[in-house]
Amino acid sequence: MEVAEIMTREPLSVTSDARVADALELMHDNDIRHVPVIDDGELIGMLSDRDLRDFLRAEDGWRKAQGVSVSEVMSADAISVEPGSDVSELIDLMLENKIGAIPVVDGHSDKVVGIVSYVDVLAAARELL
């Protein structure tokens, strides 16, 4: 099975200069836990609920969320896969790196075309049972 078969297409995203407070609102309003960070069409990082939780636990985290940019909180070493990648490869990456979602990047244009979370993987596995 290919990643393209289970990915969420055209995922919501933020830019690196977006405020943490705006990213929090986007994630809360859309009930999502992972957001690709994209500048000039290129994937530069991932923002997860874990990144935000760690930031908000710090002293004055909620107050600082208004003035701090996503680039200061995101994981800059984002792992990605291509739409044609095998889902088993994606699962291995998720397990090895202990991450809950991976952006899907088109190999020709380098544009983010989707995202796959562990929920997508579980839903696909359930269909096979």
WOVEN-V243282 format. One record per run of one state. SS is the DSSP state (~ for helix, > for strand, _ for the rest). FROM is the first residue (numbers start at 1). LEN is the number of residues. If there is no record, write none. Layout:
SS/FROM/LEN
SS/FROM/LEN
This chain:
_/1/1
>/2/1
~/3/3
_/6/2
>/8/2
_/10/3
>/13/2
_/15/4
>/19/1
~/20/11
_/31/3
>/34/6
_/40/2
>/42/7
~/49/9
_/58/3
~/61/4
_/65/4
>/69/1
~/70/3
_/73/2
>/75/1
_/76/4
>/80/2
_/82/4
>/86/1
~/87/11
_/98/3
>/101/5
_/106/6
>/112/6
~/118/11
_/129/1
